[in-house]
């Protein structure tokens, strides 16, 4: 191997290491955002009765986003009933 070849290999390894570092920080950022979303669900994914009770907007039976408040303390799916 010539010195030029070795130099290109070293440069290539440096570039690869930099890319791995950037991808690692992107993954860490995405994991942090995922943890934040798990702690604080999006408002449009929640059904509230106005008295402090909250439910998922998705029905546990059919999985559709059809839950609505029937009365304080009670929600019902628009599909399943």
C-alpha positions as CSV (number, residue, x, y, z in Angstrom):
1,X,0.0,0.0,0.0
2,X,1.2,3.5,-0.8
3,X,1.0,6.4,1.6
4,X,-1.8,7.9,-0.6
5,X,-3.9,4.8,-0.1
6,X,-3.3,4.8,3.6
7,X,-4.2,8.5,3.8
8,X,-7.5,7.9,1.9
9,X,-8.3,5.1,4.3
10,X,-7.7,7.3,7.3
11,X,-9.7,10.1,5.8
12,X,-12.5,7.6,5.0
13,X,-12.5,6.3,8.6
14,X,-12.7,9.8,9.9
15,X,-15.7,10.6,7.7
16,X,-17.4,7.4,8.7
17,X,-16.8,8.1,12.4
18,X,-18.3,11.6,12.0
19,X,-21.3,10.1,10.3
20,X,-21.8,7.6,13.0
21,X,-21.6,10.4,15.6
22,X,-24.2,12.5,13.8
23,X,-26.6,9.5,13.5
24,X,-26.1,8.7,17.2
25,X,-27.1,12.2,18.2
26,X,-30.1,12.1,15.9
27,X,-31.2,8.8,17.5
28,X,-30.7,10.3,21.0
29,X,-32.8,13.4,20.0
30,X,-35.6,11.2,18.7
31,X,-35.6,9.0,21.8
32,X,-35.9,12.2,23.9
33,X,-38.8,13.4,21.9
34,X,-40.5,10.0,22.2
35,X,-40.1,10.1,26.0
36,X,-41.6,13.6,26.0
37,X,-44.6,12.5,24.0
38,X,-45.2,9.5,26.2
39,X,-45.3,11.7,29.3
40,X,-47.6,14.3,27.6
41,X,-50.0,12.8,25.1
42,X,-51.3,15.0,22.3
43,X,-54.5,16.8,23.0
44,X,-56.2,15.5,19.9
45,X,-55.6,11.9,21.1
46,X,-57.4,12.5,24.4
47,X,-61.1,12.8,25.3
48,X,-61.8,14.8,28.4
49,X,-65.1,15.1,30.3
50,X,-64.4,18.6,31.7
51,X,-64.3,17.2,35.3
52,X,-60.7,16.0,35.3
53,X,-61.2,12.6,33.8
54,X,-59.3,11.8,30.5
55,X,-59.5,8.8,28.1
56,X,-57.8,7.8,24.9
57,X,-59.7,8.9,21.8
58,X,-59.1,5.5,20.4
59,X,-61.6,2.7,21.2
60,X,-60.0,-0.2,23.0
61,X,-62.3,-2.6,21.2
62,X,-62.2,-1.5,17.5
63,X,-59.1,0.7,17.6
64,X,-60.8,3.6,15.8
65,X,-60.6,7.2,17.0
66,X,-64.4,7.4,17.8
67,X,-64.5,7.7,21.6
68,X,-66.7,10.5,22.9
69,X,-68.1,11.7,26.3
70,X,-71.6,10.4,27.1
71,X,-71.7,12.1,30.5
72,X,-69.2,13.1,33.1
73,X,-67.1,10.1,34.0
74,X,-68.3,8.0,31.0
75,X,-67.1,7.6,27.4
76,X,-68.4,5.5,24.6
77,X,-67.3,4.4,21.2
78,X,-69.3,5.8,18.3
79,X,-68.9,2.4,16.5
80,X,-69.1,-0.2,19.2
81,X,-71.6,1.6,21.5
